[in-house]
Amino acid sequence: MFYYEIHDGDEDLGTAVLLAHEQHFEPAEFFALVKKARTLLLDAYEEDSLSEAIANELARTEGFVHVTDDLLIASVNVDEAEERTFLVDGGDRPN
């Protein structure tokens, strides 16, 4: 699995999204895919940020997985102290 990241240019949002794909794309090739999706979505998208919209478009059209908290199975807090190393409550995460 290979991982790719898109950062939103809006400094107020500070949004970055992570995508995964089984195929290795050269950086320039990934950049071309992002630019193509950006052009399609620039005037209208429903997501909270352009980077999220692009990630969802690449997931839909190019087989990427938009890695979101919905896919998170477990979260662990680690610390040098044993008592501060624990499994974070996952709430409604799937088993």
Contact map, one row per residue, 1 for C-alpha under 8 A:
11100000000000000001111000000000000000000000000000000000000000000000000000000000000000000000000
11110000000000000001111100000000000000000000000000000000000000000000000000000000000000000000000
11111000000000000111100000000000000000000000000000000000000000000000000000000000000000000000000
01111100000000000111000000000000000000000000000000000000000000000000000000000000000000000000000
00111110000000011110000000000000000000000000000000000000000000000000000000000000000000000000000
00011111000000011100000000000000000000000000000000100010000000000000000000000000000000000000000
00001111100001111000000000000000000000000000000000100000000000000000000000000000000000000000000
00000111111011110000000000000000000000000000000011100000000000000000000000000000000000000000000
00000011111001000000000000000000000000000000000000000000000000000000000000000000000000000000000
00000001111111100000000000000000000000000000000000000000000000000000000000000000000000000000000
00000001111111000000000000000000000000000000000000000000000000000000000000000000000000000000000
00000000011111000000000000000000000000000000000000000000000000000000000000000000000000000000000
00000001011111100000000000000000000000000000000000000000000000000000000000000000000000000000000
00000011111111110000000000000000000000000000000000000000000000000000000000000000000000000000000
00000011010011111000000000000000000000000000000010100000000000000000000000000000000000000000000
00001111000001111100000000000000000000000000000000100000000000000000000000000000000000000000000
00001110000000111110000000000000000000000000000000110010000000000111000000000000000000000000000
00111100000000011111000000000000000000000000000000000010000000000111000000000000000000000000000
00111000000000001111100000000000000000000000000000000010000000011110000000000000000000000000000
11110000000000000111110000000000000000000000000000000000000000011110000000000000000000000000000
11100000000000000011111100000000000000000000000000000000000000111000000000000000000000000000000
11000000000000000001111100000000000000000000000000000000000000000000000000000000000000000000000
11000000000000000000111110000000000000000000000000000000000000000000000000000000000000000000000
01000000000000000000111111000000000000000000000000000000000000000000000000000000000000000000000
00000000000000000000001111101100000000000000000000000000000000000000000000000000000000000000000
00000000000000000000000111111100000000000000000000000000000000000000000000000000000000000000000
00000000000000000000000011111110000000000000000000000000000000000000000000000000000000000000000
00000000000000000000000001111111000000000000000000000000000000000000000000000000000000000000000
00000000000000000000000011111111100000000000000000000000000000000000000000000000000000000000000
00000000000000000000000011111111110000000000000000000000000000000000000000000000000000000000000
00000000000000000000000000111111111000000000000000000000000000000000000000000000000000000000000
00000000000000000000000000011111111100000000000000000000000000000000000000000000000000000000000
00000000000000000000000000001111111110000000000000000000010000000000000000000000000000000000000
00000000000000000000000000000111111111000000000000000100010000000000000000000000000000000000000
00000000000000000000000000000011111111100000000000000000000000000000000000000000000000000000000
00000000000000000000000000000001111111110000000000000000000000000000000000000000000000000000000
00000000000000000000000000000000111111111000000000000100110000000000000000000000000000000000000
00000000000000000000000000000000011111111100000001000100000000000000000000000000000000000000000
00000000000000000000000000000000001111111100000000000000000000000000000000000000000000000000000
00000000000000000000000000000000000111111110000000000000000000000000000000000000000000000000000
00000000000000000000000000000000000011111111100001001100000000000000000000000000000000000000000
00000000000000000000000000000000000001111111100001000000000000000000000000000000000000000000000
00000000000000000000000000000000000000011111100000000000000000000000000000000000000000000000000
00000000000000000000000000000000000000001111110000000000000000000000000000000000000000000000000
00000000000000000000000000000000000000001111111001001000000000000000000000000000000000000000000
00000000000000000000000000000000000000000001111100001000000000000000000000000000000000000000000
00000000000000000000000000000000000000000000111111011000000000000000000000000000000000000000000
00000000000000000000000000000000000000000000011111011000000000000000000000000000000000000000000
00000001000000100000000000000000000000000000001111111000000000000000000000000000000000000000000
00000001000000000000000000000000000001001100101111111100000000000000000000000000000000000000000
00000111000000111000000000000000000000000000000011111110000000000000000000000000000000000000000
00000000000000001000000000000000000000000000001111111111000000000000000000000000000000000000000
00000000000000000000000000000000000000001000111111111111100000000000000000000000000000000000000
00000000000000000000000000000000010011001000000001111111110000000000000000000000000000000000000
00000100000000001110000000000000000000000000000000111111111000010100000000000000000000000000000
00000000000000000000000000000000000000000000000000011111111100000100000000000000000000000000000
00000000000000000000000000000000000010000000000000001111111111000000000000000000000000000000000
00000000000000000000000000000000110010000000000000000111111111110000000000000000000000000000000
00000000000000000000000000000000000000000000000000000011111111111100000000000000000000000000000
00000000000000000000000000000000000000000000000000000001111111110000000000000000000000000000000
00000000000000000000000000000000000000000000000000000000111111100000000000000000000000000000000
00000000000000000000000000000000000000000000000000000000111111110000000000000000000000000000000
00000000000000000000100000000000000000000000000000000000011111111000000000000000000000000000000
00000000000000000011100000000000000000000000000000000010011101111100000000000000000000000000000
00000000000000000011100000000000000000000000000000000000001000111110000000000000000000000000000
00000000000000001111000000000000000000000000000000000011001000011111000000000000000000000000000
00000000000000001111000000000000000000000000000000000000000000001111111000000000000000000000000
00000000000000001100000000000000000000000000000000000000000000000111111100000000000000000000000
00000000000000000000000000000000000000000000000000000000000000000011111100000000000000000000000
00000000000000000000000000000000000000000000000000000000000000000011111100000000000000000000100
00000000000000000000000000000000000000000000000000000000000000000011111110000000000000000000000
00000000000000000000000000000000000000000000000000000000000000000001111111100000000000000000100
00000000000000000000000000000000000000000000000000000000000000000000001111100000000000000100111
00000000000000000000000000000000000000000000000000000000000000000000000111110000000000110100000
00000000000000000000000000000000000000000000000000000000000000000000000111111000000000111100000
00000000000000000000000000000000000000000000000000000000000000000000000001111100000011110000000
00000000000000000000000000000000000000000000000000000000000000000000000000111110000111110000000
00000000000000000000000000000000000000000000000000000000000000000000000000011111000111000000000
00000000000000000000000000000000000000000000000000000000000000000000000000001111110110000000000
00000000000000000000000000000000000000000000000000000000000000000000000000000111110110000000000
00000000000000000000000000000000000000000000000000000000000000000000000000000011111110000000000
00000000000000000000000000000000000000000000000000000000000000000000000000000011111110000000000
00000000000000000000000000000000000000000000000000000000000000000000000000000000111111000000000
00000000000000000000000000000000000000000000000000000000000000000000000000001111111111000000000
00000000000000000000000000000000000000000000000000000000000000000000000000011111111111100000000
00000000000000000000000000000000000000000000000000000000000000000000000000011100001111110000000
00000000000000000000000000000000000000000000000000000000000000000000000001111000000011111000000
00000000000000000000000000000000000000000000000000000000000000000000000001111000000001111100000
00000000000000000000000000000000000000000000000000000000000000000000000000100000000000111110000
00000000000000000000000000000000000000000000000000000000000000000000000011100000000000011111100
00000000000000000000000000000000000000000000000000000000000000000000000000000000000000001111100
00000000000000000000000000000000000000000000000000000000000000000000000000000000000000000111110
00000000000000000000000000000000000000000000000000000000000000000000010110000000000000000111111
00000000000000000000000000000000000000000000000000000000000000000000000010000000000000000001111
00000000000000000000000000000000000000000000000000000000000000000000000010000000000000000000111
